[in-house]
Each structure stands twice: as C-alpha cells, then as structure tokens.
Amino acid sequence: MIPFYDPLRTYEDNYAHGPFGVFCEPSPYVYAGNAQATFLGHSVGRPFGIPAGPLLNAAFCAAAFRHGYDINVYKTVRTRAHPAHPFPNTLAVHVDGQLTVERAEHPVLADDDFRHVTSVTNSFGVPSRDPDEWQPDMAAAVRSAGTGQVLVGSFQGTRPDSGATDREKAYIADHVRAATLVAETGVRVLELNISCPNEGATDLLCFDTPTVVKIVDAVKTAVGELPLLLKLAYFRDDPPLARLVAATRGIVQGYAAVNTMSAHLVGRDGRQALPGQGRDVGGVCGAAIAWAGLEMAGRLATLRDRGSDDFTIVGVGGVRTQEDYAAMRHAGADVVMSATGAMFDPLLGLRIQGVAERARLR
Ligand SMILES: Cc1cc2nc3c(=O)[nH]c(=O)nc-3n(C[C@H](O)[C@H](O)[C@H](O)COP(=O)(O)O)c2cc1C
C-alpha cells in the first residue's frame, strides 16, 4: 500500500505535494453521531488517531480526519523556522522481534527497502515553518476536523544559543511563546513534546523533572484552561516516571507515550545509515517498539490508580492492527494513536472504525 508520507521523497517534497495514496482518494467514512469516548472534554467518534509526526500540515490532517482518524496531532512546531535534517529522514528498520533496551545497545540495520516494512527510523530534527506560516495552516487543520473529531497541536521549546545570558529563563520563555502561538490557532488540546531524541538522546527533557515542572507551570499559566498533554519517552525505571507524574499531574491533563526509542543505525555495509554528524543514532518506531508503548500505558495507568487521579493516557507505539488497538486500550490507554502503522497502512483508521470491511476495503 502507498504510504501517505512517502519516505523516498524529501521532507519538503512531502510537505508540498503530500499526502499520497488513499489519503488523496474519497473516503467512505461518515460520522454516524455515535461518539464512543470523551477526550479531555470533547466527544469523539473513536478514541483513535495519528500522533505528532506524519501529519505535516493541514492537508495531511484533513485527509486523516476524512479517513476515520478522529484525534490527530499536527506535527510538532517551534517558535521559529528550523530546517529538516538532510534526506533521507525515514529508513526501514530491520529488527528480528522487539527493540528491547538490551537489543538497542547493539547496531540495528536500516535501509531503504520498504517492502514488508513494520518499523522505521525517523530523523527529521523537528523541522518547523515560521509561525507566520504554520499558524494559519494549523488553524485550517483545526477547521478540517468534523463532528466527533479533535485536532491536537504539538509544540516544543528550542534551546537558546550557548551565548544567551539566562539560558533556562530563555528556554522556558520559548516554550510559553510556542504554547501561546499554538493556542491562538484554536486547537482543542496542546501537547508538549519533551521527548524529542533530536534534542539529545541521553538528556531528554522528560528525564529532568525540575525543569519540566518550571516549563509546564509557565505554559499553563499562559494558556489557562486549554488541556495540556506531555509527550514522554520510554522510562527504563519506575521511580523517575513516578516522580515526573507526581510533580506534574496537578498541572497537566495527561500523558502521551511513547516517542521513538533510540538505536545505532547501520547500513548493510556496517557503516552509519543516516548521513551527517550526530545521526549515527536515530529514533526507531513501529512494531519493534510495541512492547514499550504497551508497557508505558500500563505503568501510567498504575500510577493513575495509585494516586486516584483522572489524567488522560494516550497510548502510542507499534499499533498496526485492531488487536494492537484493543491491547493498548486494555493496558489502560484512553486514546490510542498510530504513526508508523497508519503511514504504511492508511486504511487503519477505517479498520478501527469498522468501516473498512463494510466498504470492502483491504
Ligand atoms: C515520520 C515521523 C515523524 C515524527 N515526528 C514527531 C514529532 O514531530 N513530534 C513527536 O512528538 N513525535 C514524533 N514522532 C513520533 C511519533 O509521534 C510516535 O511517538 C512514535 O512514532 C511511536 O509510534 P509508532 O510506533 O506508531 O510510530 C514521529 C514519528 C514518525 C514516524
């Protein structure tokens, strides 16, 4: 099946000409008025959608809504224009089985053989248009949501140059500005990406609870009632995750997990698969990290139960089938999202809606 984001084209080419494949075709999906869930105060058809990443702009978001994905996240934006890493940005990843923490300590094969692909790496560097461009486009994406559908706006802060005087203050202020700009577009929910491997795999923001608290405090003060989700990486150990949740659960309305898992990526010749400095390590997503998505949903649900909380859990990671969707819900996720699975099987949304069979789509 043709992916709606074409990994064999550049990011810019996808941005200008995508989405591709069935996302360009008419869709049999019609909202029947039977909301099956509530997502942060909004009735939704199905609690299923596409997380931050593959939906580059309003054209992609509108196509996703049309094809039965009811909760979609506009790709992470910044307060100023930022270029994408050089092509290629997405490679097929070949791991036998799951990319466990132990397996990720050894090189992983990545190439452009997308036949039978179930896992990929993505290495974009969180590119962003200037707000003058993405704000009207994100507002258009908000308008493209139908009844029972919700657009989430994802954003992140950019670390200031090393010469800046008060770097922490500037970093927090950049988050607040990004959140404010996203809120102005009319999105129903905000998502703060604190798990971007491109900002340094070992010192991910989500592992620095004191800084996260300062940021979310400042962001929430600026955006008021608008619900805020935190996008998390995989936490190896329970105590740091428990500390982060304990420190933020009174401020944010939920958590989305997981982002990609980092691994050393090599080609068939054993050399670095992605070109350029710092790209020897890339984020892996898709089937190989399904275990991590399920585990994080379960651990967050346990923390929620223990604290008698009611925060929302968005389960992400390796979801490719109706069974994966059901397993993620069973693990405790209120909402389930699929990036890699949806990209390479754009009909997944219709399958989850139960529309694909009726329309005889395969
Ligand atoms: C092409 C692509 C681009 C992505 N870009 C972002 C991003 O900008 N922000 C973000 O929070 N996550 C990003 N992600 C990570 C996804 O949101 C998701 O957490 C991850 O891919 C795991 O889900 P999956 O196994 O269904 O792909 C991206 C993923 C893909 C495949």
The ligand as a MOL file (V3000), in Angstrom:
LIG
                    3D

  0  0  0     0  0            999 V3000
M  V30 BEGIN CTAB
M  V30 COUNTS 31 33 0 0 0
M  V30 BEGIN ATOM
M  V30 1 C 7.6010 10.3240 10.3900 0
M  V30 2 C 7.5200 10.5440 11.8670 0
M  V30 3 C 7.7380 11.8100 12.4030 0
M  V30 4 C 7.6310 12.0240 13.7840 0
M  V30 5 N 7.7570 13.2860 14.3010 0
M  V30 6 C 7.4130 13.5300 15.6060 0
M  V30 7 C 7.2770 14.8620 16.0980 0
M  V30 8 O 7.4790 15.8530 15.3750 0
M  V30 9 N 6.9380 15.0260 17.4100 0
M  V30 10 C 6.6910 13.9890 18.2590 0
M  V30 11 O 6.3450 14.1900 19.4360 0
M  V30 12 N 6.8010 12.7050 17.8040 0
M  V30 13 C 7.1390 12.4730 16.5100 0
M  V30 14 N 7.1700 11.1680 16.0320 0
M  V30 15 C 6.9560 10.0520 16.9800 0
M  V30 16 C 5.5070 9.5560 16.9720 0
M  V30 17 O 4.6010 10.5290 17.4140 0
M  V30 18 C 5.3620 8.3100 17.8590 0
M  V30 19 O 5.5910 8.6630 19.2030 0
M  V30 20 C 6.3150 7.1840 17.5030 0
M  V30 21 O 6.4740 7.1020 16.1010 0
M  V30 22 C 5.8110 5.8330 18.0250 0
M  V30 23 O 4.5970 5.4920 17.4060 0
M  V30 24 P 4.5170 4.4040 16.2130 0
M  V30 25 O 5.2130 3.1840 16.6920 0
M  V30 26 O 3.0580 4.2270 15.9470 0
M  V30 27 O 5.2340 5.0100 15.0420 0
M  V30 28 C 7.3240 10.9280 14.6530 0
M  V30 29 C 7.1260 9.6630 14.1010 0
M  V30 30 C 7.2210 9.4530 12.7350 0
M  V30 31 C 7.0110 8.0670 12.1750 0
M  V30 END ATOM
M  V30 BEGIN BOND
M  V30 1 1 1 2
M  V30 2 1 2 3
M  V30 3 2 2 30
M  V30 4 2 3 4
M  V30 5 1 4 5
M  V30 6 1 4 28
M  V30 7 2 5 6
M  V30 8 1 6 7
M  V30 9 1 6 13
M  V30 10 2 7 8
M  V30 11 1 7 9
M  V30 12 1 9 10
M  V30 13 2 10 11
M  V30 14 1 10 12
M  V30 15 2 12 13
M  V30 16 1 13 14
M  V30 17 1 14 15
M  V30 18 1 14 28
M  V30 19 1 15 16
M  V30 20 1 16 17
M  V30 21 1 16 18
M  V30 22 1 18 19
M  V30 23 1 18 20
M  V30 24 1 20 21
M  V30 25 1 20 22
M  V30 26 1 22 23
M  V30 27 1 23 24
M  V30 28 2 24 25
M  V30 29 1 24 26
M  V30 30 1 24 27
M  V30 31 2 28 29
M  V30 32 1 29 30
M  V30 33 1 30 31
M  V30 END BOND
M  V30 END CTAB
M  END
